[in-house]
Amino acid sequence: MSLFSLKHIRQKFQTKMVKLGRKVKNEQGQSFIEFLFLLLILMGLSIAMVTGFNGSVGERWKAIVNAIAIPNDTDNFEL
């Protein structure tokens, strides 16, 4: 009786491993597509952040240079 149950368990395990192997083979393309989408999202976010940061830093530098370069009789200037 225990020999039968051991054989039955072994067969179930082998069929699950075969099904798992097929599933992994079928999902390899999906994993690659998901990787590409994540890469695109990360690149888009980084480009958007760099563009926004560079624009605001550039505006700040222009204001500082204009404040320093323009001679002024009084000590008040705006940044």
N, CA, C and O of each residue as an XYZ file, in Angstrom:
316
protein
N       0.826     -1.192      0.000
C       0.000      0.000      0.000
C       0.874      1.262      0.000
O       0.590      2.213     -0.727
N       1.939      1.268      0.817
C       2.788      2.453      0.854
C       3.566      2.601     -0.448
O       3.865      3.722     -0.858
N       3.899      1.488     -1.108
C       4.586      1.543     -2.384
C       3.689      2.197     -3.439
O       4.167      2.977     -4.262
N       2.412      1.887     -3.414
C       1.457      2.487     -4.346
C       1.352      3.995     -4.110
O       1.368      4.779     -5.059
N       1.247      4.392     -2.850
C       1.105      5.818     -2.567
C       2.385      6.570     -2.913
O       2.320      7.708     -3.378
N       3.542      5.960     -2.696
C       4.799      6.608     -3.043
C       4.911      6.784     -4.554
O       5.359      7.828     -5.028
N       4.506      5.771     -5.307
C       4.521      5.850     -6.768
C       3.548      6.920     -7.255
O       3.855      7.665     -8.185
N       2.384      6.995     -6.630
C       1.378      7.990     -6.989
C       1.901      9.405     -6.726
O       1.722     10.298     -7.554
N       2.540      9.605     -5.583
C       3.091     10.926     -5.240
C       4.189     11.305     -6.221
O       4.264     12.458     -6.648
N       5.038     10.358     -6.584
C       6.120     10.624     -7.523
C       5.563     11.032     -8.888
O       6.081     11.956     -9.516
N       4.521     10.355     -9.347
C       3.908     10.696    -10.630
C       3.298     12.093    -10.599
O       3.438     12.853    -11.557
N       2.627     12.430     -9.513
C       2.033     13.766     -9.395
C       3.113     14.843     -9.420
O       2.962     15.885    -10.058
N       4.209     14.565     -8.708
C       5.307     15.531     -8.656
C       5.915     15.735    -10.037
O       6.203     16.866    -10.426
N       6.113     14.642    -10.784
C       6.697     14.747    -12.123
C       5.776     15.496    -13.076
O       6.253     16.285    -13.891
N       4.470     15.268    -12.993
C       3.555     15.992    -13.890
C       3.514     17.475    -13.545
O       3.392     18.316    -14.435
N       3.614     17.799    -12.266
C       3.645     19.223    -11.892
C       4.924     19.880    -12.378
O       4.898     21.030    -12.816
N       6.050     19.166    -12.307
C       7.307     19.734    -12.780
C       7.273     19.960    -14.288
O       7.784     20.967    -14.778
N       6.669     19.021    -15.028
C       6.551     19.178    -16.479
C       5.680     20.377    -16.797
O       6.022     21.164    -17.679
N       4.557     20.539    -16.100
C       3.677     21.688    -16.326
C       4.388     22.992    -15.981
O       4.233     23.994    -16.679
N       5.171     22.976    -14.900
C       5.910     24.167    -14.496
C       6.949     24.528    -15.552
O       7.142     25.703    -15.863
N       7.614     23.517    -16.101
C       8.596     23.754    -17.157
C       7.971     24.382    -18.389
O       8.549     25.292    -18.982
N       6.798     23.907    -18.779
C       6.091     24.494    -19.922
C       5.691     25.932    -19.637
O       5.799     26.800    -20.503
N       5.233     26.175    -18.424
C       4.783     27.514    -18.052
C       5.951     28.500    -18.108
O       5.790     29.621    -18.589
N       7.113     28.095    -17.625
C       8.280     28.969    -17.650
C       8.686     29.266    -19.087
O       9.037     30.401    -19.410
N       8.642     28.267    -19.945
C       9.013     28.487    -21.337
C       8.042     29.457    -22.007
O       8.464     30.291    -22.808
N       6.768     29.364    -21.698
C       5.776     30.234    -22.323
C       5.861     31.666    -21.809
O       5.466     32.592    -22.517
N       6.366     31.870    -20.600
C       6.385     33.217    -20.017
C       7.691     33.953    -20.249
O       7.838     35.083    -19.785
N       8.635     33.360    -20.945
C       9.905     34.044    -21.171
C       9.715     35.294    -22.018
O      10.337     36.318    -21.736
N       8.897     35.243    -23.022
C       8.644     36.416    -23.854
C       7.920     37.507    -23.089
O       8.193     38.692    -23.283
N       7.001     37.116    -22.224
C       6.263     38.087    -21.432
C       7.195     38.803    -20.462
O       7.049     40.006    -20.242
N       8.141     38.089    -19.884
C       9.095     38.716    -18.965
C       9.931     39.754    -19.688
O      10.211     40.820    -19.140
N      10.330     39.456    -20.904
C      11.132     40.404    -21.682
C      10.330     41.659    -22.000
O      10.853     42.769    -21.903
N       9.068     41.493    -22.379
C       8.203     42.640    -22.674
C       7.991     43.479    -21.419
O       8.025     44.708    -21.484
N       7.772     42.827    -20.276
C       7.610     43.562    -19.023
C       8.877     44.335    -18.689
O       8.805     45.472    -18.224
N      10.037     43.727    -18.921
C      11.300     44.425    -18.682
C      11.407     45.659    -19.570
O      11.820     46.721    -19.105
N      11.041     45.530    -20.835
C      11.105     46.682    -21.740
C      10.169     47.803    -21.297
O      10.542     48.976    -21.337
N       8.945     47.444    -20.871
C       8.007     48.467    -20.400
C       8.530     49.175    -19.152
O       8.426     50.396    -19.040
N       9.088     48.415    -18.218
C       9.651     49.035    -17.015
C      10.824     49.946    -17.367
O      10.963     51.030    -16.800
N      11.656     49.512    -18.291
C      12.787     50.326    -18.717
C      12.308     51.623    -19.357
O      12.856     52.691    -19.083
N      11.283     51.534    -20.212
C      10.722     52.736    -20.837
C      10.149     53.696    -19.802
O      10.347     54.907    -19.896
N       9.442     53.158    -18.822
C       8.850     54.001    -17.776
C       9.943     54.696    -16.972
O       9.853     55.894    -16.703
N      10.976     53.944    -16.588
C      12.069     54.549    -15.814
C      12.818     55.604    -16.618
O      13.177     56.653    -16.083
N      13.053     55.332    -17.895
C      13.735     56.321    -18.731
C      12.890     57.578    -18.896
O      13.416     58.689    -18.847
N      11.589     57.412    -19.089
C      10.703     58.564    -19.225
C      10.668     59.412    -17.968
O      10.716     60.640    -18.032
N      10.583     58.742    -16.815
C      10.581     59.481    -15.555
C      11.898     60.222    -15.335
O      11.897     61.378    -14.912
N      13.014     59.564    -15.620
C      14.299     60.226    -15.398
C      14.490     61.411    -16.341
O      15.011     62.449    -15.933
N      14.073     61.265    -17.593
C      14.196     62.384    -18.540
C      13.307     63.546    -18.104
O      13.721     64.702    -18.178
N      12.094     63.249    -17.651
C      11.186     64.307    -17.198
C      11.752     65.025    -15.974
O      11.678     66.250    -15.877
N      12.314     64.264    -15.048
C      12.869     64.885    -13.844
C      14.106     65.726    -14.162
O      14.256     66.827    -13.633
N      14.991     65.217    -15.022
C      16.192     65.971    -15.380
C      15.820     67.241    -16.123
O      16.399     68.296    -15.867
N      14.865     67.159    -17.036
C      14.440     68.336    -17.792
C      13.852     69.391    -16.856
O      14.176     70.574    -16.963
N      12.997     68.962    -15.948
C      12.404     69.913    -15.001
C      13.431     70.522    -14.059
O      13.384     71.715    -13.760
N      14.352     69.697    -13.598
C      15.382     70.194    -12.678
C      16.315     71.162    -13.385
O      16.646     72.215    -12.838
N      16.743     70.821    -14.590
C      17.644     71.705    -15.328
C      16.974     73.037    -15.651
O      17.622     74.083    -15.602
N      15.693     73.007    -15.979
C      14.989     74.252    -16.286
C      14.919     75.177    -15.084
O      15.140     76.382    -15.208
N      14.612     74.617    -13.917
C      14.498     75.461    -12.727
C      15.865     75.967    -12.264
O      15.972     77.097    -11.786
N      16.901     75.156    -12.396
C      18.246     75.591    -12.011
C      18.731     76.682    -12.963
O      19.357     77.652    -12.537
N      18.439     76.519    -14.246
C      18.839     77.535    -15.223
C      18.177     78.876    -14.961
O      18.814     79.924    -15.069
N      16.904     78.840    -14.620
C      16.192     80.093    -14.298
C      16.825     80.765    -13.071
O      17.002     81.983    -13.045
N      17.155     79.982    -12.086
C      17.747     80.524    -10.851
C      19.118     81.161    -11.135
O      19.418     82.242    -10.628
N      19.952     80.482    -11.954
C      21.260     81.029    -12.291
C      21.132     82.325    -13.080
O      21.896     83.262    -12.849
N      20.191     82.396    -13.996
C      19.989     83.633    -14.757
C      19.602     84.780    -13.837
O      20.092     85.899    -13.991
N      18.726     84.504    -12.885
C      18.303     85.555    -11.951
C      19.475     86.017    -11.090
O      19.624     87.213    -10.837
N      20.295     85.093    -10.645
C      21.446     85.471     -9.804
C      22.452     86.286    -10.611
O      22.959     87.293    -10.117
N      22.752     85.869    -11.847
C      23.699     86.600    -12.691
C      23.162     87.993    -12.993
O      23.918     88.964    -12.949
N      21.876     88.110    -13.298
C      21.297     89.432    -13.556
C      21.356     90.308    -12.319
O      21.600     91.510    -12.427
N      21.139     89.736    -11.154
C      21.181     90.525     -9.919
C      22.588     91.008     -9.624
O      22.769     92.113     -9.114
N      23.589     90.192     -9.937
C      24.977     90.588     -9.672
C      25.495     91.534    -10.756
O      26.198     92.496    -10.446
N      25.161     91.278    -12.004
C      25.737     92.030    -13.114
C      25.152     93.427    -13.269
O      25.849     94.318    -13.755
N      23.923     93.653    -12.883
C      23.295     94.960    -13.060
C      23.702     95.859    -11.900
O      23.406     95.556    -10.744
N      24.385     96.975    -12.206
C      24.725     97.906    -11.113
C      23.455     98.569    -10.577
O      22.552     98.931    -11.330
N      23.418     98.710     -9.279
C      22.217     99.209     -8.630
C      22.618    100.234     -7.566
O      23.557    100.011     -6.801
N      21.891    101.367     -7.527
C      22.188    102.384     -6.533
C      21.780    101.949     -5.135
O      22.435    102.294     -4.152
N      20.716    101.204     -5.056
C      20.246    100.752     -3.741
C      20.654     99.293     -3.547
O      21.142     98.642     -4.471
N      20.449     98.803     -2.354
C      20.827     97.424     -2.041
C      19.694     96.425     -2.194
O      19.841     95.273     -1.784
N      18.573     96.826     -2.769
C      17.465     95.856     -2.921
C      17.428     95.327     -4.339
O      17.479     96.077     -5.314
N      17.339     94.040     -4.417
C      17.147     93.350     -5.699
C      16.350     92.088     -5.447
O      16.338     91.542     -4.343
N      15.693     91.643     -6.489
C      14.841     90.447     -6.372
C      15.499     89.279     -7.082
O      16.138     89.422     -8.124
N      15.314     88.114     -6.471
C      15.768     86.892     -7.127
C      14.600     86.135     -7.643
O      14.767     85.067     -8.232
